[in-house]
């Protein structure tokens, strides 16, 4: 074993061995504990960024650690390969999205292998392969027959230049994020999945996900947004219709001073037909952003429609406005406005001079509309509310709900913020939706035997609209029911559909008779998922939903897809998230080329716990490299002297103390790794062990040399999940025949942890002043007495009175004197 550490040579040799031995291929092993570790599903952009490297490093370390704990470990990798970025690349480079995507997959796979991630590449999948998306088409057909998939007209964000629907997040200041064309709000036919049928289960089962961060569970609860309230009908004056409004605060009903509807609401559209000002407002609102953050931040705007609504209990006539903060897709596109008790309504009323009528007041106070500077949103006691005055908010909820029901103008209802999942996209690079349209038979699902509907990859692509809509070859079809001429659906699936079930397909990627087979029942649920918090809602919620659809189809046995969730922190440079616009991007490939993959991995793991933000530091990377060089030289020098002798039954004091230090650090590292995956403390422990061993490395005492050999064996195994190439080479250099990947995680020897005496720090008023040695079984009274008897302690206590003496077992004594 050479004395010099050459990281690239070491890494290349170890990776060649892994490939020759198929080191990470795994099969089912009934009766053996399994562990399924999954990192985020990457889009093949062509180059890894530091966020990728951190995520995949954390996942790889967890998988390798669990393998050392004796588990049958599955760690797969694949590609979320469809999507809009490939279409952008096709436009910019004049190549097909398919070619661009597959070239990027090849490049990123090379990078992942260079980093030493222990993936089972036999299970690799790409969502753009027909063998993959065939099965989501199969599931969609099944859902369509069950009524869980349906088509309806919906109001969407539409880019007239790109001829496609945009998600709210893709509308920036009213314009398309890609081309800056003003976005329109348009009603078009869309395909939906009934995720709302599973809303209660998705919400209630969050309580069972104890291995998920509370923050993520709260985000999903808010997204689903179950609320109990009353559906209230406000009759339109001088008409035969009513505005239907859902409210969770019927106790504020007597404080309604106007009603607001969405600009797309039929009442607003009718007014626009005869009023030029309303028409101009409605047209302008058709280009507004409906992203939630934008709705909250934007100035409240509206226009009076000329219509009036009648209060359902008092008959009072209320003006009706079209307002920019009301969305047609939420509820029925109308809200009752209570300016005194809703901040949004308050701001709107202030702008347009509308009445503010406080009807719920604090139990120990009063409210005066003239002095209100903001809405009072807390529950309280009702005032100025007819027969309901004096009731609490809770009591008024029930009484007003009963009164509305008796009058036929309202009923109790549970509502959800969650809406059915719109899965249609007017894009080319996606999985075709398996539906055929026949003039005689309507929308007909493609027969299962005719799946997959393959996306043609040889179409000319301009980027404006989808070439599928222009391809007669693709569109032309025969109706499966009547045999007549028909056309295929030219919309493709939202890419979230592909990324909502890949975790199950990894269990059996070669299954050709079913979406998944019995192997999925062995591997699922995923034991550990590692992903950024940006995936906390949509990706994880859709995965949970589709898992339940597959379960109800008899394909899976598990209710939830992911048992434990780790959301890693961001990688920062100069205290800001890395981005090209900030000029603070660090290229992982440059760091790997300079220092080697193990150094990059080690720094990422040592710099911060996995769930916290990591501040990039070039000095820190260099320091990690120096440590690995030091460990290499220490181990190589030790190995040159021949095999380590066996540990004697009795150790001399020097060797005994060194062994105690080593095993204490092993215990500390193991506790943090097992409980929290805090690999940073394991690295710190390894560094301390190396420091201790280095001081004794040249000892001629056989007992000390035996302890150094045991310590090196332990530190190499501690680092094996984190720096796998170096650990593999060092393990062999220490004379081991089997690979370190199959070696057990080091365990602390209880006998080495035991001590006859303990060294305790003695503090005075929280500052270290002395140290005492006490018997390991000494009681607190003995420890206090010994600490107070020390001259150094008395010197710092002086004339002050000792108020109390705090003993922290095994660590310190703090004398509090004032």
N, C-alpha and C positions, 0 to 999 in steps of 0.2 A: 504494500500500500504506500503510494508516494506521499511525501511530506507536504507537497503543494496541492492546494485545492483548485481544480480546474472545473468550474461549475458546468460549462457547456459540454465538456467531454463526459462528465459524470451523468448529466441529465440525458444525454443522447444514449449512452450505454444502458442506463436503467430503462428508458422507454423502449429500447429494442428488446430487452428481456421481457417486459410486460407484454409487448405485442407477440413475441414468439411463444410465450406461455399462455396467452389469452387470459391474463391475470384477473380480469374483472368480469368475465362472463359468469353468469349466475343462472341457476335453474331452481325450480321449486324443490323444497326439502321439507315435506310434511313431518311434523314432530320436532322440527328445529325452529327456534325463535327467528322470525324474519324481521327485517328492518328495511323499509322503503323510504329512501331519501330523495327528495325532488327539489331542484332549484328552478328558478323562473324560466319560462318558455321563451327563447330568444327569437327576435326577428332577425333574419340574416342580412344585416346591413353591410357586411363585408369586413368590418374591423371591430374588435372588442374595444370597449372603453373601460375606464377604471371601475365604473359601477358594475359592469359584467364581471370583471375580475374579482371584485370583493364578494359579490353574491355567489359565484361558482366556487371560490376558494372556501368560503364558509361551509357550503354544502358538501364539498369534497372532504373537508376535515371531519365533519360530522359522520359521513359515510365511512371513512377510513377508521375513525375511532370506534364506531359500532362494530366494524368487522373485527377489530382487535378484541372486542368484548365477546366475540364468539357468535355473533349474529350472522344469519344468511342475508347479505345486504344487496339490494337492488338500487343502483344509481344510474338512471338512463339519461339520454340527451336526444333532442330533436329540434325541429325548426317550425316556428310559426310563420309559414312561408308566403301566405297570401297577403294582400293589402295594398293600400294606396302608394306607399313609398316606392314600390317596384314600378308602378305606373309612371310616377314622376321621373324615375331613372330612365325608363323607356323613352319618354319624351325628350329628355335632355341628351341622351346618348345615341338615340336612333337604333336601339336594340330591343329585343323582346323582353317583357317582364320575366318570362320563364328562364331565358339565358342569364339575365342579370341575377336572378334569385339563385340559380344553381351554381353559378361561379362564386357568389358570395358564401354559399354554404361550404363549398370546398375550402375557401380561404379561412373562414372562421373555424372550421373543424381542425385545420392545421394549427391555428393559434391555440385552441383548447388543448390539443394533444401536447403542444409545446409547454403548456403550464402544468402538465402532469396530472390532469384530472382523471380519476379512475372510473370512467364511464364504461358501461357495457354497450359498446358500439354495435353489437348485433341487434340491438333494439332501436336503433336510430330510425326516426320517421320524419317525414316532411309533409305538412298539411296540403301541399300542392300536388301530391301524388294521388292519382285516382284510387289506388288501393286504400288510401286513408279516407278521403272525403266520400267515397262510395257509401260508407256506413253511417255518416251523418245524414246523407240523403235518405238512406233506409229508415233511420229513426224519424226523420221529418215526415216521410210518407205515412208511417205508423201513427204519428201524432195527428196528422191531417185527418186520417180516418176516425180517430178518437175525438176529434173536435178540439184538441189541444193546440193545433195550429190552425190559423184562419187568416182570411184576407179582408181588409177593410180600408176605407179611405181615411187618411190621417193627414193632419197638418204638419208639415215638415219644413226644415230649412233647405232651400233649393238654390244651388249655384247655377244660374242660366248659362254661364260660360262652359263649365265642366259637365253640365247636364247630369248632376248627381245630387243625392241627398247628403247633407252634412249633419254631423252630430252637433249639439249645442256648443261643445268645446272647440269645434272647428270653425266657429263664427267669431271673428275678431273685429270688434267695433263695427258690427253690422256687415262685414265683408268676409268673403271666402279666404280662409287662411292660406290657400295655395296661390290664388290669382288676383286677390283683392277686388274681385267683382262684387258689387252689392248683392247681398243675399235676399232672396224672396221667401215669404211664407206662402207655401202652396199646398193645396190638398191633392194628394195622389194616392193611388192604391198601393198598399204595403202588406207584407206578410208578417204575422205576429205569432209569438208563442205565449201561451197563457201562464206566465210565471205567477200571475196574481192568484191562480188557483192553489199555489203552494206558499202563499205569503205567510199564513199562520205558522206552517211548519218551519219555514226558513227563519222566521222570527223566534219562535219558541225554542228551537234547537240551538240557538246561539248560547243558551244557558248551559248546554252540555259541552261546549267547546272550551273546556278549562285550560287547554294548552294553547289558546289563542290570546294575543295581547288584548287587554280590556279596551284599548283605543280602537282597535279594528272592529271588535264586536259592537262598540257604540256607534261606529260609522255605519255598519250594516243596519243596526236598529233604526238609525235616523233615516237611512235611505228607504227602508221598507215603510217606515212611518205609520205604524198602526195607530189610529186615534178613534176614540168613541165620541160621537157628537149627535147632532140632529140635522136632518135634511129639511130645510125650510123652503116653503114656496111663497114667493112674493108675486101676487097677481099683477100683470101689466095693466095699468089703468086704461079704460076705454078699449080693451081688447079681450081676446079669449085665450091668452097664453099666460104663462107664469114663469118667472125666473127661479130656477132651482139652485139653492145655495146650501153648501154644507158648512156647519160651524161647530167647533168644539167648545164655544162659549155662548150657549144660549142665554146664560145669565146676563149678557150684555145686550140682548135683543132690543130692549127699550131705548138703547143709546144709538141705534142706527139712524144716520141722517142722510145717507145716500146709498145707492147701489152702483157697483162698477162691473162692467163686462169686458171680456177680451175684444180687441179690435176685430178678430175673426168671428165673433159671435153673430148669429143671424140678425139680432136686433141692431147691431152696429152696421152690418152689411146693408140692411134695409134702409137705415138712415143715410148711409153713404150714397145710395141710389138717387136721393133727392136733395142732398145738402152738400155743396161743393167743399165746404170747410171740413165736414166730417169725412168726405171722400179723401181729401188731401191727408188728413190725419191717419186714416186707415191705410192709405198707400205708404206713408212714411213708416208706419209701424210694421208693415210687411217686411221691412229690411232691418228691423232691430234684432239685437242679440237676445236670445232667450236663455242663455246660460245663467244658472242660479246666482253666481257671483255678480254678474253684470246687472241682473235685475235688482239685486240688493243695493248696488252702488249707484245706479243711474238716478238722475233726478226724476221724480214722479211727474208724469204728464197725463193729460186726458182732455176729453172734449164732451160737452153736454150733448146728448142725442135728441133731446126734445121729448123723449118718452118719460113717463113716470111709472113708478111701481107703488103698489099699496102695501103698507105695513101689515103683516098677516094677523096681528092682534089688535092694533088700534085703527087701522084703515087710513092712517096718515099717508099723504102722497109724498113720495121721495123721488128726487131727480135721479136719472140714470145716466151714467157717464161711460164712455169707452176709455179704458186706462191702460197705460203701457205695462203695468205690473201684473196684469191679470192674463193668464194663459188659458187658451181653449182646451189644452190637453189635460189640465188639472180640474177635477170635478166636472162641472158642466159649463165652465167658462164664465162664472159669475160669482161675485162675493158681496156679502153685506158689509158695509163700511161703518165702523164704530170708531170715530176719530179719538174719542176720549180714552179708548182702551186698546188701540192697536197703533203702533208707531208709524207704520206705512200709511194707514188711513189718516193719521194725524197730520203728516207732512202734506198729503194731498189736499186735505181740508184747508190747511193754512194757506196753501198756494192759491186755491180757488174760492176762498172766503166762505166756506161751508160751515154749518153749525157744529160745535163740539158740545156734546151732552153727556156729562159724567153720570153714570148710573150705578157704578160699583165703587164703594169708598172703603178705605181702611177701617178696620174695626175700632180703632182709637183715634180716628180723625175725620176730615172732611175734604172734599174736592170742589174747587171753584173753577169753572171753565175759563174765566178771564185771566186767571193767574197760572194756568197750566203751560209749562214749557215743553213738555213731552207727554206721551200717553202713559196712563197708569195701567199696567198690564197684569198686576197681581190680583188674585181673587180677594173678596172682601164681603161687605154687606150691601145689599141693594137699596137704592134710594130712587125716588121719582120713577118708580116702576109699577104704578097702579097696585093691584092686589099682591104683587110680589115684593113690594118694599118691605125691608126688614129681614128678609130671608138671607141666609148665607149663599155664597155662589154655588156651593154643592146642593143646597136645598132648592135653589132657584132652577138649577139644571133640570131636576126631576119635575118640578111643578110646571115650568114652561114647556117642557117636552110633552107632558100630559095634556096641557091645554091645546097645544098645536095639534096633537093627535086627535083630540076630541073634535076640533074644528075641521079636520081633514086637510090641514095646511102644513103638516110636518110629521116626521116619524124618526125614532131613534135609529142610528145607523153606525156601523163600524166602517171607517174608510181607511184607505192606504195611500201613502205618497207614491208607492211603487206602481208603475204602470206596466202593462204587458210589453214584452220585449219585441221591438221592431227589428226583424232580421233581414229585411230587404236592403240591398245596395245596388245602385244603378252604375256598377263598376264592372270592369272586365276581369281583373285579376282576382278571382274568387271562385268558390265552389258553386256551380249552377244549382239553382233551386229546382227540384225535380217535379215540375208541374207542366201540363200541356193544356192549352186553351182551345176549346172546340165551340163553334157557334151553337151547336145543338146540345152539347153535354155540359158546357161550362168549364170550370177549372177541374181538371182530372189529374190525380197523382200518376206519375210514371210507375208502371208495374215494377215490382221488386226484381223480377228476372231481367229487366232492361237496365238496371243500375250497374255501374254508375253512368250518369249523364256526364260525359267527359268534356271538360273545357278545352276547346281547340286552341292550341298554342301557336298556330301559324298565321293568325289574323293580323292584318295591318293595324297599328295602334297609333292614333293621333293624340289621344288624351282628352278630347272633347266628346263626352258621352262614351258609351260602351260599344266596341265593334261587334258585340254579340247582337245588338239591336239592328245592325246593318247587315248581318250575315244571313242570307237566305238559306244557305246550307245548314247552318246551325238551327235556325228557327223552324224550318220545314219539318213537320211531323205528322204522324197518323194518330188519330184519336184512339186510345186503347179501348174505349167503350163501344163506339159506333163504327170505327174504321174509316171515318171521314177525314178530310183534310183538316189540319190543325196547326197550331204554332206553339213552340216551346216558350216558357218563361225566360226572359233575357236578364232578369235581375239575378244577382249572386248573393250568397250568404254574407252577412256581417262576419268579419274575421273572428269576433268573439265566439262564434259558434264552433269554429275549429279548436280554439283554445279552451273550450269548456269541457272537453272529454279526453284530451290527449293522455292524461295521467292514467286512465284506464286502459288505453290502447298499448301503452308501454308494456303492460303485463303480458301481452300476447300480440305483438306487431305483425306476426305472420299468419294470424287467424284469417282464413279465407271463406269460412262458412257462416261467420257471425261477427257482429260488431266487437264482441269480446267472447272469450271462452272461459272454461273453469279456472284457468290460471289467474284470472282477475280476482276470483274469490280468495285465492291464496295470498296475493300481494296487497290487496286493498283492505282498509284504507291506507293512504300514504301516512307513514308514521311521522315524517318531518318534512314540511314545506318551507323553503327559504325564498322570500321574495320581498320586493320593496313595498312600502306602505302605499305607493301610488296604485297598486293592484288591489287595495283593501276592499273596494266596493265592487266594481263591475266584474272584473275577471273572477274573483273568488266567489261572488254571489252567483254568477252564471254557472260556474263549475259546480257549486252546491246544488243548483237547480237541475242541471242536466244529470248529475249523479242520481238524483231522486227520480228523474224520468227513466233512467236506465234501470234503476232498482225496480220501479213499477212495471217495467217491461220484462222482468225476470232475469236480467243480465247480471245484476250485482246484488250482493247481500248486505252491503254497508249503507247506512243512512247518510253519512257525511264523508266527503272525500279526503279531508286532511285533519289528522288528529292533533298535530302540533304545528304551530305557525310561528316562524321567526321572521320579523321584518327588519332587515339590516338597515343601518343608518347610511346616510349619503357620504360620498367622498368629497371633501372640500379641499380647496387650494386657496390660500390667503383668505380663509374664513368664508369663502363663497363656493357655491356648487360649481363644479367644473363645467364650463361651457365655452364653445368657440367664441361667442360674442364677448365674453369676459377676458379672453386671451389667457386663461389659466388651465388649459387642458394639458394633462400629462399623458403621453402615449405609452400604454403598457408595453408595446413591442420594443420601444427604445429602452425601457428599463430592463426588460428581459435580456435584450441583446447585450446590455452593459454589465449587468450583475448576475444574470441567471434567474430562472423561474423561482427557485426556492427562496432566494432573497426577497423577491417581490411578495411572495406568499407570506413569508415570515413577518415582514414589515406590516402588511395589511392586518395580520392577526394580532400583532403585538401592540399596535398603535392605539387600539380602542376595543372595548367589548363589542360584539357583533351588532347589538341593537342601538349603538350610539354612533353619532357622526364621527368620521375619521378625517383628521386634518393631515393632508399630504405633506411630507417633509423629506426633501432630498438628503438632509443630514441623517434623518432616521433610517432611510434606506441604506445609506453607506454604513451606518452603525450596525444594522442587521447583517450586512455582508461581512463586516469585521468579526462579528460573533461567530458566524458559520466558519470562517477561516480559522478562528481560534480553536473551535471544537474539532475541526478536521485535523489540525496539527497536533492537538492533544491526543486524539485517538490514534493517529498514525504513529506518534512517538511511543505510545503505550504498546501498540501492537508489535512494534519492532523488537520489544523485549520478550516476546513470546507470550503464550497463554497465561492468563491470570491464575494464580493458585486458588485452591478451594478455601472458603471461609473457615477459619478454625472455630472450634466450639467456644473458646473463650478469647475475647479480643482485648488487647492492651488498650489503655485509656485513650491514646491518640486515635487509634483506628475505631474504637467504639464511639467516640465523639463525632468523627467524620461520618460514620454510618448513621448515627442518630440524625445528623443534619440532613443527609441525603433522603432518608425515609420520611422525615418531617415534611420536606418539600414535596415529595411524591404524594403524600397524604393531602397536602394543601391543594396541589394541582388537580388531583383526582376529584376532590370534593367539588371544586368550582366547575370542572368540566361536566361532571355527572348532573349537577343541579341546574346549571345555567348555560352550559356551552361557553363559558368564559375562557376561551383558549389563550387570551392575553396573559392570564395569571399562570397558565401552564408554561408559556414561553418564559415568563419571568422566573418561575421556579427552575426551569432548565438552565437559565443563565446563572442563577445562584449555585446550582449544583456544579456547573462547570467551573465557576470561580473556586469553590471549595476543593474540587478534585485537582485543579491545576496546581494548587499549593502543595499537594502531596504526590504529584505525579512522578517525581524522581526519587521517592522514598525506596530504600533498599529493604525495608521491613516487609516480609511476605504477607503479614496480616493487613498492613496498610494497602499493599498492592492488590490484595484480594478485594478490599472495600472499593478501591478505585475502579477495578474491573467491573464489580457489581454496579457501581454508580454510573459508569459509562454505558453499560447495557441498559440501565434504566433511562438515562437521558436520551439515548438514541431512540428508544421506544416512545418516550414522551413526545419527541419531535417527529416521529414517523408519519402521523397524519398531516403535519404542517409543512415539513420539508421532506417529502417522500423520496426524492432522488438521493439527496445526501444521506438520509437515514439508511436507505437500502445499501449504499456503498459502505458506509461505516459499519453496518451490521455484519456484512460479509468480511470486512477488515478485522473485526473482532473474532473471526473464526466460526461464525454461525453458518450452517449449511442451508437451512430453510430460509425463505425470504422474510423480511421484516413485516411484510403485509399480513402474514399468518401468525406472527408472534403475538402473545397476549399483552394487553396494556399493563404497565408495571403496577404492582400493588405494594403498598407500604407493609412492612413486617411489623406486627404489633409489638414484638419483643424489642425491636430497635427503637420504637417510639417511647418505651417505658424508661423512666429515669428515677434514680433514688433521690435526687435533689432537683430543685427547680431554681433557675435564676430569674428573679423578678425585678423589674425596674421600679424604683421608688420615686414618686413625684411629690412635690409640694406645690399646692395650688395649680396643678396641671402641668408643671414644668419638671422635666427629668433632672433629678439631683443626685441619685445614688443607685446602687444595685445591691440586692441581698440574695443569699442562697439559703433556701429552706428545704426541709424534707418534702418530698412529693406528696406525702399524705398529711402535711401540716394543716391544722384547722385555722380558721380566720383569726381567732384570738391570738394564736401563736404568731401568725404573720404580722398582725398589727403591732404586737409587742416588740418584735424584732425590728420592724421598720422604725418605730418611734425611738428605739434605743440607739440608732445610728447617729454619730456625731454630725455628719453632713446634714442630716435631716433636722437635728436640733439647731444647727447653725442658721438654717433658712427659716425655721419656725420662729426663732427668737423669742420675743416677749408675747407674741400673739397667742391667742387661745386656740387650741385644736378643737375645731367644731365637729369634725367627723373624719373617719378613716375608711376609704372605699377600697375594697379588695376585688380586683378582677381576676378570677381564678386562672392560674397558669400564665398570667401576663404582667400585671403591675399592681402597685399599691399607690393610692393617691391620698396624701394627707392634706386636708382642707383646714387652713388656719386663718383666722381673722382677728 
